[in-house]
Amino acid sequence: MRLVLPVLILLFMALPLAEIAVFIKVGSILGVLPTLALTVACAILGTWLVRRQGLATWQQARESLDRGKLPVVEVVDGALLVLAGFLLITPGLITDAAGFLLLLPPLRLGIARGLRNRLTPPDPSMPRTIEVDYSDITRR
């Protein structure tokens, strides 16, 4: 846990610098106006896609609740869509690429499953066997 804060600080410092470097490189290839237009187009398209997929996720969550099932995957999916939307409206081509990656349902499903497996405690009905070797040191 002590490593999280320095990593976040480094990320918040490095990401804007990387975005500037990518803007300069892409701007030198495409030109200033096409680069700015690409950034605005990514934000518009990304917002539309996030809204569309968000509505589908909301409907899936409602269907899960109607069946009496907790919509855990759908909630994580929705949170990842919110993150994707945030990344897509943030000016920058790196954040746009990350946002568009999060719009891929298989990637979101994989992240949701990974989080579920990491955060879900083991099933107490499943017996766990731990094998150990020991020696009795009290009889010496």
BAVOLUM-275431 format. One record per residue (C-alpha): residue number from 1; x, y, z; residue in one letter. Coordinates in steps of 0.5 Angstrom, whole numbers. Example, Ala and Ser with C-alpha at 12.3 -4.5 7.8 and 13.67 -1.06 7.14 Angstrom:
2
  pos      x      y      z  code
    1     25     -9     16     A
    2     27     -2     14     S
END
This chain:
140
  pos      x      y      z  code
    1      0      0      0     M
    2      6      5      1     R
    3      8      4     -6     L
    4      1      7     -9     V
    5      2     14     -7     L
    6      9     15    -10     P
    7      6     11    -16     V
    8      0     16    -17     L
    9      4     22    -16     I
   10      9     19    -22     L
   11      3     18    -26     L
   12      0     25    -25     F
   13      7     28    -27     M
   14      9     23    -33     A
   15      2     23    -36     L
   16      1     30    -38     P
   17      9     30    -40     L
   18      7     24    -45     A
   19      1     27    -47     E
   20      5     33    -49     I
   21     10     29    -53     A
   22      5     25    -57     V
   23      1     32    -59     F
   24      8     35    -61     I
   25     10     28    -65     K
   26      3     28    -68     V
   27      2     35    -69     G
   28      9     35    -73     S
   29      6     29    -78     I
   30     -1     31    -79     L
   31     -1     39    -77     G
   32     -4     43    -71     V
   33    -11     43    -74     L
   34    -12     36    -76     P
   35     -9     34    -69     T
   36    -14     38    -65     L
   37    -20     36    -70     A
   38    -18     28    -68     L
   39    -18     30    -61     T
   40    -25     33    -61     V
   41    -27     27    -65     A
   42    -25     22    -60     C
   43    -28     26    -55     A
   44    -35     26    -59     I
   45    -35     19    -61     L
   46    -32     16    -54     G
   47    -38     20    -51     T
   48    -43     17    -56     W
   49    -40     10    -55     L
   50    -40     11    -47     V
   51    -47     13    -47     R
   52    -49      7    -51     R
   53    -45      2    -48     Q
   54    -47      5    -41     G
   55    -55      4    -43     L
   56    -54     -3    -45     A
   57    -50     -4    -38     T
   58    -56     -1    -34     W
   59    -61     -5    -38     Q
   60    -57    -12    -36     Q
   61    -56    -10    -29     A
   62    -64     -9    -28     R
   63    -65    -16    -31     E
   64    -60    -19    -26     S
   65    -64    -15    -21     L
   66    -70    -18    -23     D
   67    -68    -25    -23     R
   68    -66    -24    -16     G
   69    -58    -24    -18     K
   70    -53    -18    -15     L
   71    -51    -15    -21     P
   72    -43    -15    -19     V
   73    -40    -15    -26     V
   74    -45    -10    -29     E
   75    -43     -5    -23     V
   76    -36     -6    -25     V
   77    -37     -6    -32     D
   78    -41      1    -31     G
   79    -35      4    -27     A
   80    -30      2    -32     L
   81    -35      5    -37     L
   82    -35     12    -33     V
   83    -27     11    -33     L
   84    -27     10    -40     A
   85    -32     17    -41     G
   86    -27     21    -36     F
   87    -21     18    -40     L
   88    -24     20    -47     L
   89    -26     27    -45     I
   90    -20     29    -42     T
   91    -15     32    -48     P
   92    -10     28    -50     G
   93     -9     22    -55     L
   94     -6     17    -50     I
   95    -12     18    -45     T
   96    -16     17    -51     D
   97    -13     11    -53     A
   98    -14      8    -46     A
   99    -21     10    -46     G
  100    -22      7    -53     F
  101    -19      0    -50     L
  102    -24      0    -44     L
  103    -30      1    -49     L
  104    -28     -6    -51     L
  105    -33    -11    -47     P
  106    -28    -17    -47     P
  107    -23    -13    -44     L
  108    -28    -10    -39     R
  109    -30    -17    -37     L
  110    -23    -19    -36     G
  111    -22    -14    -31     I
  112    -29    -15    -28     A
  113    -27    -22    -27     R
  114    -20    -21    -25     G
  115    -23    -16    -19     L
  116    -28    -21    -17     R
  117    -23    -26    -16     N
  118    -18    -22    -13     R
  119    -23    -19     -8     L
  120    -28    -25     -7     T
  121    -26    -29      0     P
  122    -26    -36     -1     P
  123    -32    -40     -1     D
  124    -32    -43      6     P
  125    -36    -49      4     S
  126    -30    -51      0     M
  127    -25    -55      5     P
  128    -18    -53      4     R
  129    -13    -57      6     T
  130     -6    -55      8     I
  131      0    -60      8     E
  132      6    -58     13     V
  133     12    -62     15     D
  134     13    -61     23     Y
  135     17    -64     28     S
  136     15    -64     36     D
  137     21    -60     39     I
  138     18    -61     46     T
  139     21    -68     47     R
  140     28    -67     46     R
END
